[in-house]
Amino acid sequence: MRPARTRDNTEGDRTVAQPVTQQAGEFGRATLREIDAGGADSLLHSATPPTLVDVREQHEWDAGHLAGALHAPVDSVATMIHGLVPNPETPLVVYCAHGVRSARAAVALGALGYTNVQSLAGGIVAWEEAGLPLAPTARTDAQHARYARHLALPGFGAEGQARLLRARVLILGAGGLGSPAALYLAAAGVGTLRLVDFDTVDISNLQRQVIHTTSGVGTAKVASAANQLRALNPDIQVEAINERLTADNAGALTNGMEVILDCTDTFDARYALNRAALAARIPVVHASVYRYEARLTVFTPGSGPCYRCMHATEPIAEAAPACDVAGVLGSVPGVFGALQATEAIKLLLGIGAPLVGRIMLWDALDARFDEMRLQRDPACADCSTVQ
Ligand SMILES: [Zn+2]
């Protein structure tokens, strides 16, 4: 084992000598050399800086990496390294998240004839904990921190977050479903949220419409909701439109939107929205609630059924009483509004299997989810001509 080196480290107004970890240990049968974050930083600022090799997966790389690093995921590094670093005498510092994969990679590179390979002890996590910088990205530091849990997600990463920040989503209805849906989409960083509702906040709404507060009673729902959303996430634009959606204005209200959340509770609005969304070819995430039950489905114009395929004619009023008559458990729209936000994000990012041609049913009392198939109606008055 080499003796530990020391280096000067200015800490406040006093200078202290601090050991730099440089361990030699057995890893399998080959020798592993490790270097800590401070030591690596010193080397990078020396006359002969090492080449950095990041052996993490793509989504981890996208979420942030060291400046100037090369990228070769650990399972590919043995085949990629000759192309990236032809000279086997080049000093290399290999890193991953915590130092486990990079240790494996360093040993593998040694076996391939690379003579000067060190693994960053503690990985990029230790690097950041030491206060050392990452390569600048398009995101601000504040955004990087805000969306860190998205950036770490497989299939999401920096590209997915950037996509959400550019996205435009209409939420029709700022009530029981629209409240949680809007909060989750705002928190997720959906760049533009257009809220449409014509109602004012009533004290009886607060049992389930969790975006509104007691002090907002009597104000327009879209204004009350917009205040909360802007407070939650100043990155996003909120368009608050205090109007009732009708057949006459549905085209204008949906114009320019990429995904629509149907959080209404009237059949007139749902049919008007259906026709406008089909005409503009905008997918709709539809949900409805009834007492302790809820249902959810996604309509994609041209490739799946539409709202009228599900309800060819408006149910008679007695068969579909509104919340104020039938009652509703507040948490039920809470769950399904959050599911609507989830389906919207999936559509925007193109990940997972959207709930198209399927209806998710939930009975809260039985604690049971079920699924029904929903076929496109070839004779549908609204969508049969939409290709
Ligand atoms: Zn249809």
Boltz pocket constraint, residues with backbone or C-beta under 6 A from the ligand:
constraints:
  - pocket:
      binder: B
      contacts: [[A, 304], [A, 305], [A, 306], [A, 307], [A, 308], [A, 309], [A, 310], [A, 377], [A, 380], [A, 381], [A, 382], [A, 383], [A, 384]]
      max_distance: 6.0
